[in-house]
């Protein structure tokens, strides 16, 4: 009989495309995932992974087995949900995926309360981009995805997922002290042409939103500096190199050389929790979503 844990490891590799990425998502070491795959190969007497350049590729047999694993994991999830619901208490393993600032600014207090209140629950966290976390939740790799969208860049949710609003994260315009905009009264998006911008790298939700927002205001942004980390962006602003639009969640205190200015209308990104419809009754998920929403008001400030 095939081992479910080994099938889960193969499924994770098929979803993430590498052993190391699968290990991160599962909360294991890469060597542990490799060992699971090797044991599965011996069980099935089949080669499942092949070297391809510097990476690996699934064989045809592995892809078929991974698709079957997806079906089995869905059945197991339903059974676990039913058992947990009958017990009435959150229990078992819960994989949460969250984007960086939520993982830093919101999840620590939520995870701490889950651990304190529910000893039978093994809640784990992996930091992941919003759009990817939604896909991973739909595929069964994550139990709960914490994602976000913006006013003009809505978050697409695949069929089979449910979601709840956690809260709205307000965004400020960050400028260096002494910048000409610092002495202005009310600022609007139309007041920002000709600025040098500091922003997220291409392909991120925040990068795409900034471009679309400024273009909608009638000007093409000059994206002079691109950095993934908020602290790097803030340091670039403090050095007088440009300005940035940055949400408040997980931002931390600003240094003396940086001012946070309100912009009208206020840019807002909305945070969501997403989970599979088939697991909607699972107490671990309902409790996690409850705590995410309960902890939000104390995090939604600069």
Secondary structure as UniProt FT lines:
FT   HELIX           4..16
FT   HELIX           19..26
FT   HELIX           30..44
FT   STRAND          49..52
FT   TURN            53..54
FT   STRAND          55..58
FT   HELIX           60..87
FT   STRAND          92..98
FT   HELIX           100..105
FT   HELIX           107..117
FT   TURN            119..120
FT   STRAND          121..127
FT   HELIX           130..138
FT   TURN            139..140
FT   STRAND          144..150
FT   TURN            151..152
FT   TURN            159..160
FT   STRAND          161..176
FT   TURN            177..178
FT   HELIX           180..183
FT   STRAND          187..188
FT   HELIX           189..191
FT   TURN            193..194
FT   STRAND          196..199
FT   TURN            202..203
FT   HELIX           205..216
FT   TURN            217..218
FT   STRAND          222..226
FT   HELIX           230..238
FT   TURN            239..240
FT   STRAND          243..247
FT   TURN            249..251
FT   TURN            256..257
FT   STRAND          258..261
FT   STRAND          263..264
FT   STRAND          268..276
FT   HELIX           277..279
FT   TURN            280..281
FT   HELIX           283..296
FT   TURN            297..299
//
